[in-house]
């Protein structure tokens, strides 16, 4: 079987909670026959507690995510010079921390982040999924994770604003923003020809947006 060639060795698929990151990463990895890196978060004991009591568990949650993401990516990049597609970028750790921690906690967290992330390979392209935030809650409800029932629309909007702030300031990595007409776009996507044409382009650092 012949697989289409990929222009970027390491692509990180990013987006808000419920945007379809994992679904698209899996489809792309299968399409391009690359290694697939999926975030490991289901066993995080702080996640259900955070959604019930954010102030009490935010620092524990964000620190545990940072450590686990660093550990996973560090191990992954010892496995050879492969093409990879991941359903997250370690930089998301910093923007979630900025949204969820107070100023003193964030100062300490940022120090830890800068220390740990320095030896992690940056993606060659961030593929950012951006459906309307009012559709995200429907996606979240459909996947049926009990602890995610606590997520409020205002929190999704807050995270979206943090992504916008973070990505706008990104000067080292190309960011391809897919403005989706529907949050169901990724689930119904069977034809990759348009995405394949996009991913053959050489994007410069900064944001490029396309409508889908």
Residue pairs with C-beta under 8 A, 6 or more apart in sequence:
3 31
3 32
3 33
4 31
4 32
4 196
5 32
5 200
6 32
6 34
6 83
6 199
7 199
7 200
7 201
7 202
8 123
8 124
8 125
8 199
9 82
9 83
9 84
9 124
10 83
10 84
10 85
10 86
10 121
10 122
10 123
10 124
10 125
11 28
11 84
11 85
11 86
11 123
11 124
11 125
11 126
11 127
11 199
12 85
12 86
12 87
12 88
12 89
12 123
12 125
12 126
12 127
13 21
13 22
13 24
13 25
13 28
13 85
13 86
13 87
13 88
13 127
13 128
13 129
14 21
14 88
14 89
14 92
14 126
14 127
14 128
14 129
14 163
15 21
15 128
15 129
15 130
15 131
15 163
16 129
16 130
16 133
16 136
16 156
16 159
16 160
16 163
17 136
17 140
17 148
17 151
17 156
17 159
18 136
18 137
18 138
18 139
18 140
18 143
18 156
18 183
19 129
19 130
19 131
19 136
19 139
19 183
19 186
20 129
20 131
20 139
20 183
20 185
20 186
20 187
21 87
21 88
21 129
22 38
22 39
22 87
23 186
23 187
24 87
24 127
24 129
24 186
24 189
25 36
25 37
25 38
25 85
25 86
25 87
26 36
26 38
26 87
27 186
27 189
27 192
28 34
28 85
28 192
28 195
29 35
29 36
29 85
31 192
31 196
32 83
32 85
34 82
34 83
34 84
34 85
35 76
35 79
35 82
35 83
35 84
35 85
36 84
36 85
36 86
37 72
37 73
37 76
37 84
37 85
37 86
37 87
38 86
38 87
39 69
39 72
39 86
39 87
39 88
40 68
40 72
41 47
41 65
41 68
44 61
44 64
44 65
44 68
46 57
46 60
46 61
46 64
47 61
47 147
48 146
48 147
49 56
49 57
49 61
50 57
50 58
50 60
50 61
50 100
51 147
51 148
51 150
51 151
52 147
52 150
54 100
58 100
58 101
58 105
59 101
59 105
59 109
61 100
62 93
62 96
62 97
62 100
62 101
62 109
63 109
63 112
65 93
65 96
66 90
66 93
66 97
66 109
66 112
66 113
66 116
67 116
69 88
69 90
69 93
70 90
70 116
70 117
70 120
73 86
73 90
73 120
73 121
74 119
74 120
76 84
77 120
77 121
86 123
89 123
89 126
90 117
90 120
91 117
91 166
93 113
93 117
94 109
94 110
94 113
94 117
94 166
95 159
95 162
95 163
95 165
95 166
96 159
96 162
97 105
97 106
97 109
97 110
97 113
98 106
98 162
98 166
99 158
99 159
99 162
101 109
122 172
122 173
123 173
124 173
124 174
125 173
125 174
125 175
125 176
125 199
125 203
126 167
126 170
126 173
126 174
126 175
126 176
127 176
127 178
128 163
128 167
128 175
128 176
128 177
128 178
129 178
129 180
129 186
130 177
130 178
130 179
130 180
131 180
131 181
131 182
131 183
131 185
132 180
132 183
133 153
133 156
133 157
133 160
134 153
135 182
135 183
135 184
136 156
136 183
137 151
137 153
137 156
138 183
139 183
139 184
140 148
140 151
141 148
141 149
167 175
167 177
167 207
168 207
170 205
170 206
170 207
171 205
171 206
172 205
173 205
174 203
174 204
174 205
174 206
174 208
175 203
175 206
175 207
175 208
176 198
176 203
176 208
176 209
176 210
177 207
177 208
177 209
177 210
178 210
178 212
179 209
179 210
179 211
179 212
180 186
180 212
181 211
181 212
185 212
189 195
194 212
198 210
